[in-house]
Amino acid sequence: MKRFYQPLFLGLIILLGLALRVVRLDFQPLWWDEGYSVFFATRDFATMLARTAIDIHPPFYYAVMQIWMGIFGQDAVALRWLSVVFGVAAIPLLYALAHKLFSDRRLALIAAFLLAISPFHIYYSQEVRMYGLVTLLGIASTYLFAQLLPMKSGTPQTFLLAAIYIGVTAAALYTQYYAAFIIAFQFLFAVWYIARYNRALLRWHSISELWSNSLMHWLGAWIAIGVLYLPWVIYAGPKLYFYVTSKVTHEAYPPLDPITFLARYLSAFSIGHLTNLDWLVWTSIVLVAIALIGILIAIKNRISPTLPHSFTPILTLFYLVIPLTLGYIVNLVYPFNPVHGERLLLLAAPAFYLLTAIGITALWNRRAILGALVVVVIGVISGASLYDFYTVPRYPNDDYRPLIQQMEQTALPNDLFLAIYPWQIGYLESYYHGAPLTIVETPSDTWANHPDQMQRDLDSYLAQHPRIWIAALQTLGRIVEDALDANLRPRAYTTLDTWFGTTRLEMFATVSDPLLSDHPLALSTSLSPSAKSWGVSTKSIVAGQDLVPIWFEWNVPHRDDFKLSFRLFDSKGNLWAQDDRDVESNRQRIGFSVPTGTPPGKYDLRLVAYQSNDTSLKSEALLANVNIVRPSQPNLAAIPNRMTSDAGTDIRLVGYETNTTIRPGEPSPITLFWQATHTIDENWMSVIQVQDMSGKVFANTQAPPAHGIYPTQQWQPNEIVRDPQSILVRGDTPDGDYRIVVSMIDPATNTLSRFVQVGKVTVKGRPRYFGAPSPSNLFDARFGDVAQLIGYDISQEQQNVRIILYWKALATSETSYKVFVHFNDSNGLPTFDATNQSTGEDSILPIRISISP
């Protein structure tokens, strides 16, 4: 290989490694361990040391994170960039190590390429954990070890390299405890090296030179590393021993047998962690087989007396085998084998790629096309694994991003968040950008064992913070979660109670009870639970700050078959807020929130009770007339997707909320948040368009802001106004990515302000059918120029009648139509009816109707 091309190839490999490590960096949410990383790194230094002393990893990575966050912030993507830097830096360093060991630039480039495309290494180059850093430090330590191995002691150059080696290796130990396996393999190799090559060294060096290259040459360096690490051993050792033994006992993992252990780690080194494409695990045989060729070459070269490079395959073999062997011994003594536990030995993966590169180079030297073909096959395998990595959500039920977005829209300054787990604090530190919170880490073990202490602590918290948040995980026994709920629910109003995957987000608020009503709750008792007494506050409510306290005492115990839906309507019947709840036993306190930006005025608060399995069976009652008033200061932190964009008027757009995917022919909600900068003399109207990237319009909505109940002439300076709108994309809109742009228009003068882009949306249509259906009953009825009914099927299943209507679309329409099906008795009077929605180009419409016996 020409020396001119080598830097170019290495640069391309590094760029490839960078590109693969930044793809979809924000796709996966932080998971528990990453939350712990952010938690540790956001503590003060003394607290961080104290907390990591009782954790399974030492503190160096978190100290580096603290420096990084001081420069780049603590957003999840910013923190993942730190791991990207470590991952990319490892690529040229592995190249340097391979070239140092083998003096073969092709082999070094292949090793760098294997690391660059390694799904296993890419996985941890995107994770906010220390595994990428310890792997980088392990490669650096091994490079310095190989550099120092043949050097004389006592020279300035040797002293400098030894000092760097000591610092790098000590840093690795302070990053992950398993970094001790790096020192172990180096120690064992040094013993083997000196013993195996003793005669050869005598032929090449004098007795004094042999002594300088003896084991004593290294003892000083390792003692220095031990001295640097001793303070941490003294400080954390006893605590770590107690933590590990307790954790192993609690987790109760069985130790792995050697075959399973080796298969799991070699598979991870080869194709990484798989989520959906499990069959790819068998392709790891390809890399393992090539690495085995490298191992055989290493064993074959053990008898060669030629220095200095004949020892390097054995060094590489030690680099892989010793950490795996010691890891297996730890597995026997302290078994801990969680999902993706192979990450603990990522530091040994570079040796696997070096051995694989040895095997590929051997094939390449025998026949270039064979070596190149193997590289291509490995690239395809890695690509398939990376497709799984980039496209499959790994933690869909533990994604706290929508949960925290909900908190941002509801939280107020001085709210208290009770963190049951430290990783929840890490999530908030990274994702939360709402009103300032007081975050308290709960003493979970103390509260679980001493409920009276929890009661006293909660009394103190409620005296200082009238609103308390809990993110109650429902998958780990939920002892503290249930205890908090049982303690707070009877004496506070539940303002928020909703589920996000496996977590139940609750917010409790202490407010005065409302006066009880003199009138019975006007719900149909045949359909709904009846209330002994009830009451709703009639005080004025500040939008986005106050809540409407609602008080019930039911005649029945908890009912799973009914739901309560509280809905806020304006004078035109537009829905502004909705909160659905279960019916709880006996007394129930509900705090109804009014969203930020809701216009001031009179509203109706209505209760709809409905059956969980049949929403058509419902009963409705007016609870109260609510007077909404504007806040004295706008709460900008509660606005989703905050932005500051002046549309060229005295009104600016400060936020928006919309779906990321919409269907052609179906209305899609979008909410805009406007802020007046001055008093407004005109009544502007909102304009929303969906455009492709060339500016072609596929949807255009023009309507008064806030459903027309709050004209812009009434807006006050700095007031936030919520503007719910709807966009309808044409039925013939092609699938693809589009942009949403917003403007305002003065109908009196037709003056249009400039458009502001608020986001992008993906249009995804439903499957379309253009064939000729075969209904059992032919029919021919045209409905204007829009659609033609060409037939139907009808069948009866016990007490259900199933009807399938066959439609033919005659033209595209921007109007969404409903289909009404009526059953008439012998006198022509309607007995049953059903409603379904027909939109766009649906050709088959099934309807099911239940008939009473």
N, C-alpha and C positions, 0 to 999 in steps of 0.2 A: 504494500500500500504506500503510495507516494506521501511523503511527509507533508507536502503542501495541503493535501486534502484533509488531513487529520483534525486540525483545529476547526475546519468548516463542519465536518461530520459531528464532532463533539458539540459544537455550538447548536447545530440542528437538533441533536438529541436532547440537549438541555432545554431548548425552546419547546420541543415536543413534551418533555416532562412537565414544564411549566404550564403549557396549555391543558394537559390532561388533569392537572391538579387545581386549576381554577374554574373548570367547567362546572356549572350549576353549584357554585360554592354556597349559595343560599337555599338550595333545594331542601336539604334535610334539616329538620329542627335540631336544636341542641337536645341531647339526651342526658340521663341522670349524671353519668360520669363527667360529661362536659359541664353540666351545671355545678358540680363539685369544684371543677377547675376554676370557674369564674368566681365561685364563692371564696375559695382560698385566696385567689389573687386580689380580690377586692377588700380583704381584711388588712388591717395595719400589720406591719412586719412581725411584731411580737406575737400577735394573735395567729398569724399565718404559721409561724414556727410551732406554736403550741398545738394548733389543730392538725397540722400535718404529722406531728409526732405520734398521733393516735390514728393515723391513716396508713394505707398500704403503700404510699409513695412519699419519698422525701421532698424537700421544698424547692430545689433549684429551679425547676421549670416554672413554678408559680412566681418566684422572684423575677425571672425573665419576663413573665407575663405582665407583672406590675410595671416594669420599665416600658414594655411595648404599649400597654394601655395608656400610660402617661403621654405617649406620642400620638398614637393612632385611635384612641378611644376603646370602648369595651363592647361595641356592637358585635354580634355573632360573626359577621363576615370579616370584620377587622381582626378579630381574634383568630379566625381560621387562616388568615393570611400569614400569621406567625408560623403555623404548621406547614403552610405552603413553602415558606422560605426555608425551613429546615429540610423539607422533602426535596426541594430542587437543589439545595446546596449539597445534598448527599450524592447527587449524580456525578458531578465532576470529581468529587472526592473519591468515589469508588473507582472511577477511571484512573485516578492517580495511584490508588492502591494496587489496582490490577497491573498497571504498567510497572510499578515498582517491583511487584512480585515476579512478573513473568517477562518483562521487557518485550512485550508483544502488543503492538498498538491495536491490531485487529481484535485480539482477545479483550483488551481494555475497552474498546468501543462497544463490543458486544455486551460486556458486563454492564456498562453504563446504560446501554439501550434496554437491557432486561430490567434494570431498576427503574428506568424512566417509564416503562409501560406496565410495571408490576401492579396489578389491581390491589394486592395486599398493601404495598407501600403507599399507593395513591389514597387508599382508604384512610390511612392514618396521617397522610399529608393534608387531609381536610378535616381532621378531628381535633378539637381543642383539648388535647391530651399530650402527655410527655413522650409518647412512644417514638415519634419522629425525631425528637431531639436526642434521645438516648441512642437511637440508631446512628444518627450523624456523629455523635461523640464516640460511639463504638468504632466506626470506620476510621475516624481520625486517630483514635488511640492505637488501633491496629496498624495504621500507616506509620505512625511514629515508632511503634515497636519494631516493625520491619526495617525502618530506616536506621534505628539504633543498633540492631542486632549484630551487624558485622563491624561496627565502628569501635575505635579504641576509646577507652575511658581516659578522662583527664584533659582532653582537648577542649578549648572554648566552644567549638561547634557542638561537640557531644554534650557538654554541660547545658548549653542553650536548648538543644532538642530534648534532653532529659527533663529539663524544667517544664517545657511545654507539655511533654508526655505526662508528667505528674499532674499538672493542672487540668489537662483534658480528661484524664482518667478519673481524677477525683470528682470533677464536675459530673461525669457519667454516674458515679456512685451516688451523688447527691440528687440525681434525676430519677433513677429507678434502682431499686435494690438488686434486681436481677443483673445489673451491670457488673456485679461481682463475678459473674460467669465469664465476662471478657477477661478480667485479670486471671481467672482460673485457667482459661485456655492458654493465655500467654505464658503463665508460669509452667504449665505442663509441657508446652512446646519448648520453652527454653531448656528445661531439663532434658527432654528428648533430643533437642538439637545439639546440646553440648556432649551428651553421651554418644549419640549416633555418629557425630562428625569429629570425634576426638582425634582419631588417627589422621583424618584428612586435614584437620587444622594444624596438626604437628608438621605436616608436609608443607603447608602454606605459611605458617607463622612460627615464631620462636616461642619458647616456654613462657616468657613474660607476656607476649601477645595473647597466648592461649589463656593465661590467667585473667587478662583484661576482658576476655570474652567469656569468662566462666559465669557460673550462676551468681557469684558474688557481685558481679557487675550489675546485676539487676536487684539484688536485695536492698540496696540503698534506695533505689527508686520506689520499690514497693513499700518499704518502711515509711518513706516520706508520704506516700499516698495514705497509708494507715494513720499516720500522725494527723494529717489534714482531716481525715474522716472520723477520728476518735471522738471529738467533741459531740458529734451527732449520735454516735453509738452510745455514749454515756447518757446523753440527754433523752434520746428516743428509744433506746433499746428495750428497757423494761416495759415501757408503755406499748411498744410495738408487739412485743411477745404476748402481752395480755390481749391486745386487740386481735392478733392473728389467731391465737388459740380459741378465743371466744367466737370469732367469725367462722372458723372452720367447724366448730361444734354446732353453731346455729345453722349454717348453710347445709351441713351434712352431705356434701358431695362425696360420692364413692370415688376411690382412686381409679385412674384409667389403667387398663392393661397396656403393655408396651406396644403391641400392634396398633391398637386404637390411638394411643398417644402419638405415635410416629405418623400414622396416616392423617390424623387431624392437622398436625403441624406442617407436614410436607404438602398437603392439599392447600392449606392456607398460603404457604409460600408460593405455590404455583398459580392458583387462580383466585386467591382472596376469599372474601366472605360472600356467599351467594344468598339471595333472598328468594327469587322465584325460579331461576334457571338451575335447579338442583342437578340436572343431568350433566351439567358442565363439570361436575366434580371428577368425572371419569377422564376428562381431558388432562387432568393434572399428571396422568401417567406419562404424557409426552415429556414434560419438563423433568419429572423424576427420573425417567429413563436416560435423558441426556445428562443430567447431573450424575447419574450412576456411572456413565462413561468417564466423566471427569474424576470421580472417586477412584475408578480403576486405574486411571492414568496416575493419580496421586500415589496410589499404593505401588504401582510399578516403578515409579521414580524414587521410591524410598531407598533402593539399593545403589543409586547413582552416587559416586563420590565427588562429582564435579560441583564446584562452588562458583558463584554464590547462589544460583537460582534453582538448584535441584531440590532444595528444601521447601520451596514455596507451595507446591501442591499439598504437601503434608500440613503446612501451616493453615492453608485454606480448609483442609479437612478438619483440623482441630477446631477452627473457628466455628464450624457448624456442629460437630459431634459433641464437643464438651458442653456447650450451653444446653443442647437438647438432653444430654444425659443427666446433667445436674437438674434441669427442669423436671425431668421424669422422677428423680429422687425426691424433689420437693413435693411432687404430686403424690408420692407414696406416703410421705410423712405428714404433710399438710395439704390434703386434697382440696383443690379449689378450681373447678372447671366450669365456669359460667359460659353462656353463649359468647362466642368470639373471644374466648380466653387465650387463644393463640397470640393475641396482641402482646402478651407478656414477653414473648421471645421474638418479637420483630427484630430485635438487635442482632439475631443470628441469621436473618434472611439474606443479608448481603453475601455471606459465605455460600449460600445455596446458589445465588446468581453467579458468583465467581466459578463454582464448580460446573454449573450449566454452561458458562462461557468456555470453560476448558473443553467440555465435551463438544460443543459446537465448533470450536476452533479445530479440534482434532478431525472432525468430519469435513470441515472446510479445507484443511490441508490435504486430506485424502482426495476430495473432489469438491470444488468450489460450489457447484450447483446444489450439492447435497446440503452443505452448510447453509447456503442461502435459503433453500427450501425450508429447513428447520426454523430459521429465523422468521420466515413468513408465516409458518404454521403457528408458532408461538404468538406472533402478533395477532393473528385471527382469534386465537383462544383468548388472549387478553382483551381484545375488542369486544368479544361476546360477554365476558364477565363484566367489563366496564359498562356495557349497555344496561345490564342488570343493576349495576351500582348507580348509574346516573338517572334511571327512569323509575325505579320502584321505591315508593316511600317506605322507609324502614321503621318509623315509629308513628304510624297514623293515629293511634289511640293515645299517644303520650305527647302530642304536639301542643305545646303551651302557647304558641303564637296567637291563635284565635282567642284563647282564654284571656291572654294579657290584653289583646285589642279590646275585648269586652270591658275589662277593668279600666282601660284608658278612657273609654267613653262614659264611664259612670263614676269613677273615683273623684273624691274631693280632697283638697289639702287637709292634712292631719288625720286622714283615714289610717287605720291600723291594719297591717297584714300580719297574720300569725302564720309563720313558716314552720310547718311540721317537719320538713326535711331541709337540710342546708342547700341541696341542689335547687330548691324552689327559689331561694334567695339569688342564686346564680342566674336563674332564668330572668328574674326581675331586673337584676343589675344589667343584663345584656339587652333585653327586649323592651322593657317598660320605659315609656317616655311620656307618661301622663302626669297628673297632679302629684306633688310630692307626697310620698307615703312614709309612715313610720313602720319600719319592718322589724319584727321581733322573732328571733329564733326560739321556738318553744322548747322547754325542757321535757321532751316527750316521755322519756323513761320515768322521770319524777312524777309527771302528771298521770301516767298510766298506773303507777303504784300508789299514788297519794291523791285521790280525787279532791280531798279537802283543800290541798295546796292549789290545785287547779282552780277551784272555786274562788279562793282568795285572790289569786292572780287575775282572774277574769273580772272580779269586782273592781280591782284597781285599774285595769285597762279600760273598762267601760266608764269609769269616772273621768278618765282623761280623754278618751276617744269615743264619741257617740256612734261611730261606724267601724265595724270590724269585718275583715275579709278572711275567708278560709278557702284554700284549694284542697279539698278532701279527696285524696287518692283512695280508690275503692278496691285495690288489688293486693294490699300488703297487710291484711288483718284489720285495718282501719279502726284500731282500738281508740287511739287518741281522736281520730276524726269523728267517730260516733259520739264519744264523750263530749267533745266541744259542741256538736250539733244539739245533743240532748240538754246541754247546759244553757246554751244561748237561745234556742228556739222558744222556750216558754216565757222569756222575759225581754225579748227584743223582736222587732219587726223584721221579717225576712224580706229584704228588698230584692235580692237576686238569688235564684236557686235554679241553676241550669247545668247541664252536663256537657263536657268537652272530652269525648273519648272515655277514658277510665277515670276522669277527675270530675268531681262535683264542685262547682264554684258557687260559694255562698257568700252573701253579704248581709250582715245583721246591723240594724240601726235602732237606737233607743230614742223614742219620741213619746209624747204624751198620748194616752189612749183617747180615741174620739168618744163623743157622746153617743150612747146607744139610741137607735131609732125606735120610735113609738109604733112603727108600722111593721107588719110581717114582711119578710123578704118575698117579693112577688115572683117566685119561681114555681113552675108546675111540680107539685110533690110527687106526681106519678113518674116523672122523668128525672128529678134531681133530688139531692139530699136536702133536707129541710134544716133551717137554722132556728135555734132557740132564741138567739138574740144576735144583733149585728149593728155595726156602726161604721160610718165613714166621716173623716174630718171634713169640715166645710171651710177651713181656713184657706186663704189665698196661698198659692204654691208658686215658688220661684222656679222657673224652668231650668233644669239641669242641676239644681241644688237640693230643693226640698223633695220630700216624698209625701204621697197621700196615704196616711195610715188607715188600714181597713181591718176591722175586727169582726170575727165570727165565733159563735159557739154552736156547734152542730149537734143535732139530735142523734146522729149515727156515728159509729166509729169510722176509722179510715176506710175509704172506698177506692179500690184500684180501678173500678169500672167507670168512674166519672172524673172529668177534668173541669177546672174552673178557668175561664178565660176572661181577664179584665181588659177592657178596651176603651180607649179614649177617642171620642169623635168630636169633630167641630160641627158648626151649625149647618154645614152643607153635607154632613154625613161622611166626611173623609176620615179615615183612620190615621191617628197620629202616634199611638203607642199601644202595645199589646203585651200582656204578661200572663202566660198559662201556668197553672199550678195544679198539683194533686189536692184532693180533699183530705185534710189531716184529721186526726182523732180529736174530738172535743173542741178545745179552743185553738184558734188559728189566727195569727197576726201576719198581715201581709203589708209590705211597704211598696206602694206603686210609684215607680219613677217616671218623671216626665223628662223626655230627652232634651239635651241642650239645643237651643235654637228654636224650640217650639214657640210660635208667635203668641203674644199676650191676647187674652180674651176668654170668653166663656166656652166651656166644653162639657160634654156629657160623658160621665164615667159609667159604663155599662158592664154587667156581668153576664156572661154566656156560660151556662153549664151544659156539657155534652158528654155523651158516652164515648169512652176511649175507642171502642171498636166500631162505632157508627156515628160519625159527626153529624149526620142528618137528624138524629134524635137529640134535640137540644132545646133549652129554654133560656129566655133572655129577660133581664130586668134592669131598670135604671137604678143605679146606686146613688149617684149624687151629681149635682152641677158643680163643676170645678172651675175656679177662677185662676187662670195662669197669668203671672206677672213676669216682666223681664227682669233679669238680674242687674244689679248695680255695676258689676264688672263681668265681662265675658270670660268664660272658662275655655280658652283656646286649647288647653291640653285635652279636652274631651272630644275634639273634632278628629275624625279619622282622616288619614292621608292628608295631613296638614300641608298647606302651601300658601304662598302669598303671591297672588297674580292680579294685577290691575288690568281690568278689561277696557280701560280708557274712559270709564265713567266715574261717578262718585261711589261706586260699589266695587268691591274686590272679592274674588273667590278665595276662600281660606281653607277649603277642604271639600272632600267628596267621598262617596261610598257607592260602589257598584259591583256587580258580579264580574268575574273574570271571563266567564263563558256565557254566551247567549245563543238562543236558537232563532233562526229566521221565522218570522210569522208569529212569534210569541212575545208579548210585552215583557220587558225586563226593567226592574226598578233601578233607579239611580237617584241618589240624594245629594244635593249640592248645599254647601254652607256659604252664605254670603255675609259680608260685613260692610255696612255703610261707613264711608269715611267722612261724609258731611251730610247735612240736611239735603234731601232729594226733592226736586220740584216735579219730576216726571214719574209716571207709573210705567216702569220698564217691565218687559216680559223676558222670561228665560228662553234661550234658544240652545238646543242640544242637537248635535249632528254626529253620525257615525260615518267616518270616511275611510277609504283605503289610503295607502301610502302616497298615491298620486293626487289625492284630494277629491276623488269622486265620492258623491254622497249616496249612502245606502239607507239612511234613516234621518229624518228631520222632525224635531219636536219643537213646537212653539206654544208656550202656555204661561199664564201668570205665575209668579213665584208663590210658594206656600199655598197651593190650591186656590189662589185668588182671595183668600180670607184676610190677607195682610198686605195691601198694596205698598209699593216701595215709597210712596209719598209719606207713609206713616212711620217709616223706619227711622230710628234714632242713631246719631253718630256712634260708631264702635259697637253697635248692637249686632249680635250674631243671629241670623235667620236661617232656619232649616227649610229646605226647599225640596220636598219629595216630588219626583217626576218619573216618567216612564218613557222608555224608548222602544220603538217597534221597528226592527230591521225587516226589510222587504223579504218576501218568501223566496225570491230567486237569488238572494245574495250568496255568492260562492263562499265555501269554507275558507278560513284564513284569519290572519291577524289584521285588526283595524284599530284606528285611533278614535277616541271620543273627544270632541272639541265643544266648547261652551262659549256662548256669547250672550249679550242682552240687546234687546231691540225696543225702541220707543214707538209704539203703534201709531201715535199721533203724527209723527214726522217720518216714520219708517227708517229712523236712524239706527244703524247696526254698529255696535261696538266691535272691537277686534276679537277674533276667536282665541281662546286659550285651550291648549291641550291639557286634559286632566288625567289621561291614562290610556292604556291599550286594552283591547278586548279581543277574545277569540270567538269567531262565529263558527259554530259547528251545527250543521243541519242534521236532521234525522234521515234514516235510509228512505229512499224514494222508490216507489213501485210504479212502473209504467206498463206492466203487462195487462192481460185481459183476465180479470177475475171471473170465477164461475159460481155466482150465488145460487142457492137452491130456489129462490123465488125472484124472477126477473121483475123489474119495476122501471118506470121511466118518469121522473119528475124533475123538472128544472127549477132551480132557485135563482132567478135572475140570470145574470151573466157570470155568476161565480162558480156554481157547482151543480152537478146532476146526480141524483140518486138513481143508481142503475140496478139495485137489487138488495135482497136481505136474506139472512138465515135466522130461524127462530127455533128454539128448543127449550124444553122444560126439564129442570133438574131438581126433583123434590119440590121445595117451595120457592125455587128460583127460576125465573124466566131469563134466558140468555138470548139477546138479539145482536146480530152483527149486520151493520149497515155498510153497503158498498157505494162509495162516492167516486165521482170523476171530477177532477178540478178542471174548470173551463178557462180560468184566468187567474193570475196572481192577484192578491188582495191585501191591502194594508189593514183591513178590518178583521178582527177575530170574532167568529160566529159561534153561538151555542146551539146545540141540537136538543130539542125537547121531544120526548116520546111519551105519549099518553095512552093509557088503557081505559076504554070506556065500557060500561056495563051494557046490558041489553036495552036499556032506555037511553043510551047515548051519553050517559053522565060519566065524567072522569072518575076512576077509582084509584089508579096509581099513575104516577108520572116519574120520569127520570130525566136527568140532565147530564149532558156530556159536552165536552169542548171539541170543536172541530177547527183545526187551524191549518192554513197553508195547503199542503198537498196530500194529507192523509187520505188513503183510499178505503181503508177498512176501519170501522168504528165499532168496537164491542161495547155492549151495554148489558148490565145485569140488574134485574129488578126482583126484590123479595116480595112474596105474596103471602099474606096471613092466611092460615088454614080456615 
